Amino acid sequence: HELGESEALDQALAEARAASDVVSEHIVRVLDVQYGDGHPYIVMELVSEYDAEKGDVVLGATAASSRPRDVDEVARWVMQVARGVHEAHLRNVFHRDLKPRNVLITPKSRRARVADFGLAVSDASPDISHPTITLLKRGPSGPVSVRGTPEYMRSEERRVGKECRSR
């Protein structure tokens, strides 16, 4: 069965707080997690760079909307994402929804930075064609939570998700 909205929100906020302990040049930093005025909010580092030619700050874009310049740039992005995920794993923080929309590319230096650690909450995905799901299944050692975008999940996680939804 799916997690309740309140339980999923509490879990996502706890994971965001844990992610705030991860400091890496390959990860978009979570600066604050609060619940105020009846709404949760997460303050994250702004991914941007100053463009001297334009005389203004330019925002980063997702890897899903950025075209790599060449195969070397693709290799650099993959390496930078892998380093970011590894550095998070060293702090026992796991992304669970790694996909191109959760990787931001800086506009000038073209560096890849992983964003949205643990922030995938059921029915909160703005991309309807790739919904994020949060499922809970009883396993032999207790409840197992499966979260993420189905198209980007490991086959074992998709199988657990299908079993949960078919019940």
Secondary structure, DSSP 8 states (H G I E B T S, - for coil): -B--HHHHHHHHHHHHHHHTT---TTB--EEEEEEETTEEEEEE---EEEETTTTEEEE-EETTT---SSHHHHHHHHHHHHHHHHHHHHTT---S--SGGGEEE-TTT--EEE--TT---TT--S-TTS--EEEEEEETTEEEEEEE-GGGS-HHHHHHHHHHHT-
